Amino acid sequence: MYDRRFFATRLGRAALVSIGAMVIFVGFSSQIAVTEPLPTLAIHPQVELA
């Protein structure tokens, strides 16, 4: 799709920097630990009246 002459241009170098930044962003965002939400602290017993 692109040849070496494209990446030698200013636009080609900017494209490479953009691709590199996206790769770094994906790498860092995959390191974020996804935690489950805490269960509710106040648990009320249910009482049924017959």
GISUL-V465888 format. One line per field, one symbol per residue. ss: DSSP state (H for helix, E for strand, C for the rest). psi: psi as a letter, one per 20 degrees, with the letter a starting at -180 (. if undefined). A space follows every 10 residues. Layout:
ss->???
psi->???
This chain:
ss->CCCHHHHHCH HHHHHHHHHH HHHHHHHHHC CCCCCCCCCC CCCCCCCCCC
psi->gqrhhgiirg hghhgggggg hhggghghhi ippoqqqqqp hoopqpppp.
